[in-house]
Every structure is written in structure tokens, then in C-alpha cells.
Amino acid sequence: MDPIILAIIVVTVIGLIGAVILVAASIFMYVPVDERVEKITAVLAGANCGACGCAGCADYAKSIVEDGNAINKFTPGGAKSLAAIAEIMGVEAGSATPMKAVVACSGTCEKTSKRYEFEGIHSCQAVKGLYGGDGMCKYGCLGYGDCTRACAFDAIHIVDGIAKVDREKCVGCGACAAVCPNAVISIIPEHKRKPVVLCQNKDKGADTRKACTAGCIGCMKCAKACPKEAITVENNLARIDQDKCIGCQLCVKECPVGVIHVPAGQVLGQNIKKDVVFIFNDGLVDASLHKGPGGNNLPLVQLGQIRHPL
């Protein structure tokens, strides 16, 4: 027999034997997969961001079906995905608080300056490795876009020297926060009224002002204005406890450097007085604000109606 033909026959036989073995293995070693896992994986955003604590969307879907994991641990997809998963699992959807990225830096190009001109790789990690960064403020956004490249939803961009979040596109996956070498990006619950301090500078006020005109100077005015003791100043930097904050925004008015902002954009009247009782649109009344310093009853004000000075 021709050696070439013999070789072809041998290779063909080996291939057929291998195919039979693979088919048999797929039959005898098949592990049934609950169809709900595939359905849940399909309705998840597919970001594989790890915000839920699992290795990826498919792993999270599997943990929901097989291990009874909570259905509201994810952030991308929001209420729509939550409702779909609840329907698949036959449970109540409950509520999912939207999570959004916040950049704790206000140091735009006009507010701060550079210590030196960096000509290396266009990366925050790279510039951070050279004397802690090229900015006058060593705590702020480096502005080289590692976060923008990490975002799968095109929700964060470098604008005027610092990262800015597109709140419509942001799904709160945390990918941007994970790559920020200065840790100026955090993921917090979205709230229409609650403010945050957009600064990370821990230097003393005078030093902060030299580095950036939009930095927190630790003056304590916001903490003194807060009726719920939701603001503390540690290491010359104000922090707002989002759990205690009621969204009255008195701190926004009191901040002399304008570093406290409401990320969601619903800013109340600029001349809100301290001696009023706040009644929120959602029906929440803060009874602790009914009494003034002298124990007198204070006037009631509907927050949703505040658009002009009182």
C-alpha cells in the first residue's frame, strides 16, 4: 500500500477514535446547568466588574441560583435588571439603591497647577511613581485617564484636568475606583440631595490653599452648620456621614471654598436659613429641627419649594 494513503488512513482512524472518546466523555461527564443561571447571566450587564463580590456576572448568576446569594448585590443594570432577576427566581425584587462614582477632587486647571512637566507614559500610575505626581496637590486627581480607560461604559472623562463622571452612564461598577492610584474615586449611593466633600487634601489650611484654591481647609464651618452632626473634620479634611446626612445642604452654603457639592445636582436655594424646619418632598419630617436654640418653635419649609431666598 502506498505509504501516503496508509498515513491518511491512520490519521483518520485516530481522529475518529478521538471524536468518539470526546462524545462519550461529554455524555458521561455532563453536569446539568440550571437554565435560570443562563437567564440571569443574560439580564446582567456583563461588566464582570466584581462589585457583587463574585468573579464575574456568570459566577454571580450561579451563586444566586445554587447558593441562594442575594439578588441585589450588583450595581450595573440597576432596577431593570433587579426586576428581571426577581421574576426569574420568583421572589420579590425589593429596592436597589443606585450606586455612582464620585471624584473627590475639585482641582481643575484654573484652581491648581503643576510642579513639573511629565513626559513619560500617559498614565496616572506612571506619573504617581515620579515624586508622587506632577500636581501641586499630592492628594488630588492626577488627570492622566487610567479611570477612563478602565470604564466599560464611557461614563468618566478627563475634563479641565480632572476626572468627571457622567451620572447618566455610570453604573457604579467600581472599575474606575479600583485603578485610581490616589484613591480619589469612591462608589456611594446616589441621592438627589445629599452632598459630598470633593477634596482629599489632608494638609493644613494654609498649605492646602497654596496647592489648590478649591481645597478643603478644615475650617469646621460645615460641621458647625450641620444639624445632625453628620460632618466630622479629621486630619484637616471634612467628611460627611451619608447615613446621618438628611440632605439639608446647609454645609454647601457655609463652605467658604465651595468644595462641598451635590453630585446628583439637586441643589436647594442658596440662602437657606438655619432657623427653619425642613419637610422633604418624600414626606420625611425631621422633628429634631422643630426647636431653635432658645427652644422656640420654628417655621416649616417645604424643601421642594425652595428655589428663592427665604
Stockholm file with secondary structure:
# STOCKHOLM 1.0

chainA/1-310         MDPIILAIIVVTVIGLIGAVILVAASIFMYVPVDERVEKITAVLAGANCGACGCAGCADYAKSIVEDGNAINKFTPGGAKSLAAIAEIMGVEAGSATPMKAVVACSGTCEKTSKRYEFEGIHSCQAVKGLYGGDGMCKYGCLGYGDCTRACAFDAIHIVDGIAKVDREKCVGCGACAAVCPNAVISIIPEHKRKPVVLCQNKDKGADTRKACTAGCIGCMKCAKACPKEAITVENNLARIDQDKCIGCQLCVKECPVGVIHVPAGQVLGQNIKKDVVFIFNDGLVDASLHKGPGGNNLPLVQLGQIRHPL
#=GR chainA/1-310 SS CCHHHHHHHHHHHHHHHHHHHHHHHHHHTCCCCCHHHHHHHHHSCCCCCCTTSSSSHHHHHHHHHHHCCCTTCCCTTHHHHHHHHHHHHTSCCCCCCCEEEEECCCCCTTTBCBSSCCCSCSCHHHHHTTTTCSBSCTTSCCCSCHHHHHCTTSCEEEETTEEEECTTTCCCCCHHHHHCTTCCEEEEECCSSCCEECCCCCSCHHHHHHHBTTSCCCCCHHHHHCTTCCEEEETTEEEECTTTCCSCCHHHHHCTTCCEECTTCCCCCTTCCSSSEEECTTSCBCGGGSBCTTSCBCCEEEGGGCCSCC
#=GC SS_cons         CCHHHHHHHHHHHHHHHHHHHHHHHHHHTCCCCCHHHHHHHHHSCCCCCCTTSSSSHHHHHHHHHHHCCCTTCCCTTHHHHHHHHHHHHTSCCCCCCCEEEEECCCCCTTTBCBSSCCCSCSCHHHHHTTTTCSBSCTTSCCCSCHHHHHCTTSCEEEETTEEEECTTTCCCCCHHHHHCTTCCEEEEECCSSCCEECCCCCSCHHHHHHHBTTSCCCCCHHHHHCTTCCEEEETTEEEECTTTCCSCCHHHHHCTTCCEECTTCCCCCTTCCSSSEEECTTSCBCGGGSBCTTSCBCCEEEGGGCCSCC
//
